[in-house]
Amino acid sequence: MVARRRLRAVLYPLLLYAFSGAADAYFIRHAVNDDRGLKTNEVYERQIAGLRTNLTNLTAERTRWARRVALLSGMTVDRDLLDEEARARLGKADKNDLIVFLDPQAR
């Protein structure tokens, strides 16, 4: 009887500590490595930085296109730009233009 009491007195706290330690390890692991864990913040920061650089590139491209469209529309049309666009779309060249043919296989 005394042996059982001592065994219980040692075994119950040991099992309680083991169980609570395992539960703590489980929850801590998921708090760090899960989808909304602590390490995910670094991944999100890298994604945000990449998206911000993409946004600045797209904003600059939009500004370039807006400037070109502004030259083609409005009260006065830039004749050089209009001529360049018309020749590029029609595939034509002026008799005074210098045309350089590149070998497509050289690339």
Backbone as a chain_set.jsonl record, in Angstrom:
{"seq": "MVARRRLRAVLYPLLLYAFSGAADAYFIRHAVNDDRGLKTNEVYERQIAGLRTNLTNLTAERTRWARRVALLSGMTVDRDLLDEEARARLGKADKNDLIVFLDPQAR", "coords": {"N": [[0.796, -1.183, 0.0], [1.843, 1.245, 0.824], [3.825, 1.476, -1.047], [2.364, 1.775, -3.358], [1.161, 4.249, -2.942], [3.392, 5.933, -2.882], [4.309, 5.47, -5.448], [2.165, 6.5, -6.924], [2.301, 9.129, -6.018], [4.628, 9.984, -7.2], [4.312, 9.292, -9.898], [1.885, 10.484, -10.911], [2.317, 13.407, -10.885], [4.493, 13.39, -12.632], [3.4, 12.36, -15.028], [1.499, 14.364, -15.459], [3.149, 16.629, -15.871], [4.507, 15.747, -18.158], [2.402, 15.474, -20.004], [1.403, 18.126, -20.081], [3.699, 19.43, -20.989], [3.972, 18.292, -23.54], [1.615, 19.232, -24.72], [2.117, 21.997, -24.593], [4.402, 22.143, -26.26], [3.237, 21.379, -28.701], [1.385, 23.502, -29.195], [3.117, 25.725, -29.205], [4.785, 25.12, -31.348], [2.96, 25.288, -33.483], [2.236, 27.936, -33.21], [4.489, 29.247, -34.045], [5.205, 28.186, -36.593], [2.905, 27.964, -38.182], [0.231, 28.868, -40.544], [-0.511, 31.434, -39.813], [1.554, 32.141, -38.185], [4.564, 33.182, -36.393], [6.789, 33.144, -38.112], [5.642, 33.563, -40.552], [5.286, 36.25, -40.945], [7.714, 37.254, -41.946], [7.707, 36.141, -44.508], [5.46, 37.396, -45.593], [6.364, 40.05, -45.512], [8.44, 39.969, -47.415], [6.916, 39.377, -49.705], [5.331, 41.675, -49.833], [7.305, 43.619, -50.305], [8.187, 42.818, -52.847], [5.82, 43.174, -54.323], [5.522, 45.916, -54.033], [7.721, 46.922, -55.493], [6.951, 45.987, -57.981], [4.636, 47.486, -58.288], [5.694, 50.119, -58.454], [7.131, 49.876, -60.846], [5.04, 49.363, -62.658], [3.571, 51.712, -62.353], [5.36, 53.603, -63.366], [5.473, 52.717, -66.018], [2.821, 53.142, -66.764], [2.735, 55.919, -66.609], [4.513, 56.576, -68.675], [3.035, 55.599, -70.884], [0.747, 57.195, -70.659], [1.81, 59.697, -71.221], [2.564, 59.336, -73.9], [0.062, 58.851, -75.062], [-1.13, 61.281, -74.545], [0.299, 62.877, -76.272], [-0.682, 62.019, -78.709], [-3.374, 62.594, -78.604], [-5.779, 65.21, -78.141], [-5.713, 68.78, -78.791], [-3.544, 69.447, -80.419], [-1.538, 67.38, -82.394], [1.322, 65.406, -82.135], [3.24, 65.235, -84.832], [5.446, 63.689, -85.595], [5.38, 61.504, -83.842], [2.898, 60.447, -84.522], [3.386, 59.736, -87.177], [5.382, 57.829, -86.796], [3.987, 55.825, -85.351], [1.989, 55.151, -87.232], [3.544, 54.108, -89.351], [4.746, 51.944, -88.05], [2.555, 50.335, -87.45], [1.43, 49.834, -89.956], [3.499, 48.698, -91.287], [5.125, 49.914, -93.143], [7.59, 51.899, -94.905], [9.356, 54.957, -95.398], [10.769, 56.37, -98.401], [13.139, 57.63, -97.858], [14.007, 56.602, -95.492], [16.314, 54.84, -93.425], [16.878, 51.514, -93.303], [17.594, 48.778, -91.305], [18.314, 45.466, -91.492], [18.117, 42.759, -89.375], [19.676, 39.675, -88.564], [17.643, 37.048, -87.675], [18.489, 34.674, -86.565], [20.84, 35.229, -85.311], [20.51, 36.024, -82.754]], "CA": [[0.0, 0.0, 0.0], [2.712, 2.403, 0.902], [4.535, 1.536, -2.323], [1.432, 2.325, -4.361], [0.998, 5.68, -2.669], [4.609, 6.61, -3.333], [4.322, 5.397, -6.916], [1.187, 7.5, -7.382], [2.795, 10.465, -5.676], [5.683, 10.322, -8.165], [3.852, 9.067, -11.277], [0.874, 11.459, -11.328], [2.914, 14.677, -11.304], [5.338, 13.152, -13.801], [2.503, 12.283, -16.191], [0.908, 15.681, -15.649], [4.17, 17.479, -16.486], [4.771, 15.25, -19.518], [1.257, 15.826, -20.84], [1.352, 19.578, -20.275], [4.842, 19.778, -21.823], [3.646, 17.913, -24.916], [0.607, 20.18, -25.208], [2.808, 23.276, -24.807], [5.242, 22.012, -27.458], [2.343, 21.369, -29.856], [0.853, 24.834, -29.443], [4.223, 26.633, -29.531], [5.203, 24.815, -32.722], [1.989, 25.849, -34.412], [2.254, 29.4, -33.099], [5.652, 29.75, -34.766], [5.321, 27.701, -37.968], [1.619, 27.797, -38.852], [-0.104, 29.848, -41.585], [-0.536, 32.765, -39.208], [2.558, 32.113, -37.125], [5.562, 34.248, -36.315], [7.653, 33.111, -39.284], [4.884, 33.988, -41.721], [5.465, 37.689, -41.09], [8.851, 37.474, -42.844], [7.26, 35.8, -45.861], [4.575, 38.483, -46.029], [7.172, 41.25, -45.746], [9.108, 39.793, -48.713], [5.896, 39.503, -50.744], [4.954, 43.087, -49.899], [8.399, 44.339, -50.957], [8.127, 42.476, -54.264], [4.647, 43.813, -54.908], [5.755, 47.367, -54.1], [8.582, 47.196, -56.65], [6.112, 45.768, -59.156], [3.744, 48.638, -58.387], [6.444, 51.273, -58.948], [7.41, 49.646, -62.263], [3.802, 49.537, -63.421], [3.219, 53.128, -62.315], [6.241, 54.287, -64.321], [5.029, 52.335, -67.365], [1.551, 53.837, -67.01], [3.074, 57.322, -66.852], [5.059, 56.655, -70.041], [1.953, 55.435, -71.843], [-0.126, 58.367, -70.578], [2.493, 60.774, -71.935], [2.471, 59.065, -75.339], [-1.333, 59.045, -75.463], [-1.383, 62.722, -74.513], [0.867, 63.448, -77.495], [-1.513, 61.639, -79.846], [-4.726, 63.122, -78.474], [-5.829, 66.617, -77.769], [-5.884, 69.745, -79.877], [-2.412, 69.335, -81.335], [-1.007, 66.035, -82.47], [2.732, 65.356, -82.474], [3.275, 64.601, -86.157], [6.491, 62.664, -85.648], [4.902, 60.317, -83.147], [1.823, 59.902, -85.327], [4.015, 59.11, -88.337], [6.068, 56.628, -86.298], [2.981, 54.814, -85.019], [1.346, 54.698, -88.461], [4.481, 53.251, -90.087], [4.947, 50.699, -87.31], [1.359, 49.499, -87.55], [1.199, 49.438, -91.342], [4.656, 47.969, -91.795], [5.63, 50.645, -94.303], [8.753, 52.755, -94.663], [9.528, 56.056, -96.342], [11.892, 56.097, -99.311], [14.34, 58.228, -97.29], [14.344, 55.939, -94.234], [17.394, 53.868, -93.414], [16.35, 50.293, -92.702], [18.644, 47.809, -90.975], [17.754, 44.135, -91.308], [18.879, 41.958, -88.432], [19.54, 38.237, -88.749], [16.908, 36.532, -86.515], [19.199, 33.531, -85.978], [22.026, 35.733, -84.614], [20.148, 36.296, -81.351]], "C": [[0.848, 1.26, 0.0], [3.456, 2.573, -0.426], [3.643, 2.139, -3.415], [1.244, 3.828, -4.158], [2.224, 6.46, -3.14], [4.693, 6.613, -4.863], [3.351, 6.413, -7.504], [1.682, 8.919, -7.133], [3.885, 10.908, -6.651], [5.146, 10.284, -9.585], [2.839, 10.111, -11.735], [1.477, 12.821, -11.689], [3.805, 14.521, -12.541], [4.508, 13.076, -15.078], [1.864, 13.635, -16.489], [1.895, 16.632, -16.325], [4.473, 17.046, -17.92], [3.637, 15.644, -20.467], [1.206, 17.329, -21.098], [2.54, 20.058, -21.12], [4.589, 19.444, -23.292], [2.614, 18.874, -25.507], [1.24, 21.541, -25.479], [3.666, 23.234, -26.069], [4.397, 22.041, -28.723], [1.867, 22.785, -30.19], [1.953, 25.836, -29.808], [4.697, 26.389, -30.966], [4.239, 25.432, -33.735], [1.928, 27.377, -34.344], [3.42, 29.993, -33.879], [5.575, 29.409, -36.25], [4.015, 27.63, -38.74], [1.382, 28.901, -39.885], [-0.132, 31.273, -41.045], [0.474, 32.881, -38.076], [3.546, 33.261, -37.231], [6.465, 34.289, -37.542], [6.949, 33.597, -40.548], [5.034, 35.481, -41.971], [6.62, 38.003, -42.037], [8.468, 37.197, -44.288], [6.372, 36.908, -46.409], [5.354, 39.757, -46.314], [7.902, 41.155, -47.086], [8.113, 39.935, -49.86], [5.48, 40.957, -50.918], [6.036, 43.894, -50.601], [8.405, 44.062, -52.453], [6.961, 43.15, -54.964], [4.815, 45.336, -54.998], [6.669, 47.72, -55.263], [7.811, 46.992, -57.936], [5.173, 46.948, -59.373], [4.478, 49.868, -58.925], [6.784, 51.111, -60.424], [6.174, 49.873, -63.119], [3.35, 50.997, -63.435], [4.066, 53.921, -63.295], [5.829, 53.967, -65.753], [3.725, 53.04, -67.721], [1.805, 55.31, -67.311], [3.638, 57.505, -68.256], [3.961, 56.546, -71.086], [1.008, 56.64, -71.822], [0.49, 59.547, -71.32], [2.389, 60.586, -73.451], [1.05, 59.273, -75.849], [-1.664, 60.524, -75.49], [-0.802, 63.396, -75.751], [0.014, 63.144, -78.721], [-2.926, 62.209, -79.773], [-4.664, 64.594, -78.094], [-5.962, 67.5, -79.002], [-4.739, 69.659, -80.882], [-1.845, 67.928, -81.236], [0.472, 66.127, -82.848], [2.879, 64.557, -83.766], [4.331, 63.504, -86.244], [6.024, 61.367, -84.983], [3.778, 59.651, -83.928], [2.384, 59.165, -86.535], [4.699, 57.807, -87.92], [5.077, 55.507, -86.002], [2.318, 54.27, -86.28], [2.275, 53.77, -89.249], [4.691, 51.916, -89.383], [3.748, 49.771, -87.46], [1.114, 49.007, -88.972], [2.356, 48.636, -91.922], [5.254, 48.628, -93.022], [6.836, 51.48, -93.906], [8.79, 53.833, -95.748], [10.728, 55.75, -97.231], [13.201, 56.681, -98.771], [14.773, 57.585, -95.965], [15.494, 54.963, -94.431], [16.909, 52.648, -92.641], [17.504, 49.32, -92.504], [17.963, 46.473, -90.713], [18.689, 43.332, -90.412], [18.62, 40.489, -88.705], [18.822, 37.669, -87.53], [17.628, 35.366, -85.841], [20.436, 33.975, -85.187], [21.747, 35.968, -83.137], [20.315, 35.106, -80.535]], "O": [[0.587, 2.21, -0.738], [3.686, 3.698, -0.871], [4.099, 2.9, -4.269], [1.177, 4.582, -5.129], [2.092, 7.53, -3.733], [5.086, 7.601, -5.483], [3.677, 7.105, -8.468], [1.491, 9.804, -7.968], [4.039, 12.105, -6.895], [5.483, 11.147, -10.397], [2.935, 10.583, -12.868], [1.149, 13.343, -12.754], [3.863, 15.41, -13.39], [4.876, 13.664, -16.095], [1.707, 14.004, -17.653], [1.525, 17.359, -17.247], [4.674, 17.888, -18.795], [3.88, 16.09, -21.588], [0.985, 17.752, -22.233], [2.393, 21.005, -21.893], [4.947, 20.216, -24.181], [2.731, 19.28, -26.663], [0.931, 22.173, -26.489], [3.659, 24.179, -26.858], [4.789, 22.657, -29.714], [1.942, 23.211, -31.343], [1.729, 26.71, -30.644], [4.976, 27.333, -31.705], [4.664, 26.026, -34.726], [1.599, 28.028, -35.335], [3.34, 31.136, -34.329], [5.856, 30.266, -37.088], [4.046, 27.247, -39.91], [2.235, 29.767, -40.078], [0.196, 32.215, -41.766], [0.268, 33.633, -37.123], [3.39, 34.177, -38.038], [6.868, 35.371, -37.969], [7.605, 33.999, -41.508], [4.918, 35.925, -43.113], [6.518, 38.924, -42.848], [8.861, 37.937, -45.19], [6.519, 37.312, -47.562], [5.036, 40.473, -47.264], [7.98, 42.142, -47.818], [8.43, 40.548, -50.879], [5.298, 41.415, -52.046], [5.724, 44.766, -51.412], [8.608, 44.98, -53.248], [7.107, 43.644, -56.082], [4.311, 45.966, -55.927], [6.429, 48.711, -55.953], [7.994, 47.747, -58.891], [4.941, 47.361, -60.509], [3.937, 50.586, -59.767], [6.736, 52.081, -61.18], [6.247, 50.498, -64.177], [2.802, 51.463, -64.434], [3.56, 54.81, -63.979], [5.835, 54.85, -66.611], [3.548, 53.484, -68.855], [1.152, 55.885, -68.182], [3.293, 58.461, -68.95], [3.945, 57.3, -72.059], [0.521, 57.056, -72.873], [-0.22, 60.312, -71.972], [2.157, 61.542, -74.192], [0.852, 59.808, -76.94], [-2.4, 60.978, -76.366], [-1.354, 64.387, -76.229], [-0.009, 63.929, -79.67], [-3.606, 62.294, -80.796], [-3.603, 65.127, -77.769], [-6.278, 67.034, -80.096], [-4.965, 69.79, -82.085], [-1.696, 67.367, -80.15], [0.83, 66.848, -83.779], [2.664, 63.345, -83.782], [4.114, 62.491, -86.909], [6.249, 60.274, -85.502], [3.71, 58.424, -83.992], [1.905, 58.084, -86.878], [4.599, 56.799, -88.62], [5.315, 54.357, -86.372], [2.106, 53.063, -86.395], [1.826, 52.745, -89.762], [4.801, 50.877, -90.035], [3.91, 48.557, -87.582], [0.642, 47.887, -89.17], [2.197, 47.967, -92.943], [5.838, 47.944, -93.862], [7.072, 51.735, -92.726], [8.314, 53.63, -96.865], [11.6, 54.966, -96.857], [14.275, 56.256, -99.197], [15.785, 57.977, -95.385], [15.62, 54.339, -95.485], [16.572, 52.745, -91.461], [18.289, 49.072, -93.419], [17.129, 46.362, -89.814], [19.891, 43.241, -90.662], [17.502, 40.094, -89.034], [19.345, 37.793, -86.423], [17.395, 35.099, -84.662], [21.02, 33.168, -84.465], [22.684, 36.097, -82.35], [20.059, 35.141, -79.331]]}, "num_chains": 1, "name": "protein.A"}
